[in-house]
Amino acid sequence: MKKLCMIASFALFLTACQESLEDRCAREAKEFTRKNCPSKIEKNINIDSLTFERETHTLHYYYTLTGNADREGVMEEINGLDILKENLKNSTAMKVYKENHYNFTYTYHSEKDPKKVLLEVTLTDKDY
């Protein structure tokens, strides 16, 4: 009986030490940004940072468009919204966040004019 109580206490202790999904998401976003940003992810697309917005359960990706892609309307021309939706639907890395109905926001800035937003879209569970 004493062993059973110790095992139960240890299991409870381990459960109490686990971080919440929100904490995990915030930590992973900070680590990703620290380790990988800024970096080129495709021709004419750089990722600048990833943040987590707790209030809205939103992973927010910030990108910069460069070169030929750095112009108004380019995301519409290539059906950028459809590409983002399809990539998110097929992403196994985001499975736990999708299962918990998190949102995903993508913001694309101009390299020539960093204050200019060329596209900003938020995808919700209805989109994936």
C-alpha positions as CSV (number, residue, x, y, z in Angstrom):
1,M,0.0,0.0,0.0
2,K,2.8,2.3,0.8
3,K,4.4,1.7,-2.6
4,L,1.1,2.4,-4.3
5,C,0.8,5.8,-2.5
6,M,4.4,6.7,-3.5
7,I,3.7,5.8,-7.1
8,A,0.5,7.8,-7.1
9,S,2.3,10.8,-5.5
10,F,5.1,10.6,-8.0
11,A,2.6,10.4,-10.9
12,L,0.8,13.4,-9.5
13,F,4.1,15.3,-9.1
14,L,5.0,14.6,-12.8
15,T,1.6,15.8,-14.0
16,A,1.9,19.0,-12.0
17,C,5.3,19.7,-13.5
18,Q,4.1,19.6,-17.1
19,E,3.8,22.9,-18.9
20,S,0.5,24.0,-20.3
21,L,-0.1,24.1,-24.0
22,E,-0.1,27.9,-23.9
23,D,3.2,27.9,-22.1
24,R,4.7,25.4,-24.5
25,C,3.5,27.5,-27.5
26,A,5.0,30.7,-26.1
27,R,8.3,29.0,-25.3
28,E,8.5,27.3,-28.7
29,A,7.7,30.6,-30.5
30,K,10.5,32.4,-28.6
31,E,13.0,29.6,-29.2
32,F,12.1,29.4,-32.9
33,T,12.6,33.1,-33.3
34,R,15.9,33.1,-31.4
35,K,17.3,30.2,-33.3
36,N,15.9,30.8,-36.8
37,C,15.1,34.4,-37.4
38,P,15.7,36.2,-39.6
39,S,16.3,33.7,-42.3
40,K,15.4,33.1,-45.9
41,I,12.7,30.4,-46.3
42,E,12.2,30.7,-50.0
43,K,13.3,32.9,-52.8
44,N,12.1,36.4,-52.0
45,I,10.6,35.4,-48.6
46,N,12.3,35.8,-45.3
47,I,10.8,34.9,-41.9
48,D,11.4,37.6,-39.3
49,S,9.8,36.2,-36.2
50,L,7.1,34.0,-34.7
51,T,5.1,35.2,-31.7
52,F,2.3,33.7,-29.6
53,E,-0.6,35.8,-28.6
54,R,-2.1,34.2,-25.5
55,E,-5.3,36.2,-25.4
56,T,-6.5,34.9,-28.8
57,H,-4.5,31.7,-28.9
58,T,-2.8,32.9,-32.1
59,L,0.6,31.9,-33.5
60,H,1.7,35.0,-35.5
61,Y,4.3,34.6,-38.2
62,Y,6.0,37.7,-39.6
63,Y,7.6,37.7,-43.0
64,T,9.4,40.1,-45.4
65,L,8.9,39.9,-49.1
66,T,12.0,40.8,-51.1
67,G,13.0,41.3,-54.8
68,N,10.3,40.6,-57.3
69,A,7.8,39.6,-54.6
70,D,8.0,43.0,-52.9
71,R,5.1,44.6,-54.5
72,E,1.3,45.2,-54.1
73,G,-0.9,42.3,-55.3
74,V,1.8,39.6,-55.6
75,M,0.1,37.4,-52.9
76,E,-3.2,37.6,-54.7
77,E,-1.5,36.8,-58.1
78,I,-0.1,33.6,-56.6
79,N,-3.2,32.7,-54.6
80,G,-1.2,33.2,-51.4
81,L,-4.2,32.7,-49.2
82,D,-5.0,29.4,-50.7
83,I,-1.4,28.3,-50.4
84,L,-1.4,29.2,-46.7
85,K,-4.6,27.3,-46.0
86,E,-3.4,24.2,-47.8
87,N,0.0,24.3,-46.1
88,L,-1.7,24.6,-42.7
89,K,-4.2,21.8,-43.5
90,N,-1.3,19.5,-44.4
91,S,1.0,20.5,-41.5
92,T,1.5,17.7,-39.1
93,A,3.8,19.9,-37.0
94,M,0.8,22.1,-36.1
95,K,-1.5,19.1,-35.2
96,V,-1.7,19.8,-31.5
97,Y,-2.5,23.4,-32.0
98,K,-5.1,22.7,-34.7
99,E,-6.7,20.1,-32.4
100,N,-7.0,22.9,-29.7
101,H,-8.5,25.4,-32.2
102,Y,-5.6,27.8,-32.3
103,N,-5.4,30.6,-34.8
104,F,-2.6,31.3,-37.2
105,T,-1.8,34.8,-38.5
106,Y,0.6,35.5,-41.3
107,T,1.9,39.1,-41.9
108,Y,4.0,39.9,-44.9
109,H,5.9,43.2,-44.9
110,S,7.7,45.0,-47.8
111,E,11.4,45.0,-47.6
112,K,11.5,48.4,-49.4
113,D,9.0,49.9,-47.0
114,P,9.0,47.8,-43.8
115,K,5.9,49.6,-42.4
116,K,3.9,48.5,-45.4
117,V,1.9,45.3,-45.0
118,L,1.4,43.5,-48.3
119,L,-0.8,40.8,-46.8
120,E,-2.1,39.9,-43.3
121,V,-4.5,37.0,-42.8
122,T,-5.7,35.0,-39.8
123,L,-6.7,31.4,-40.3
124,T,-9.0,29.9,-37.8
125,D,-10.3,26.3,-37.3
126,K,-12.9,26.9,-40.0
127,D,-10.0,27.3,-42.5
128,Y,-8.2,24.1,-41.6
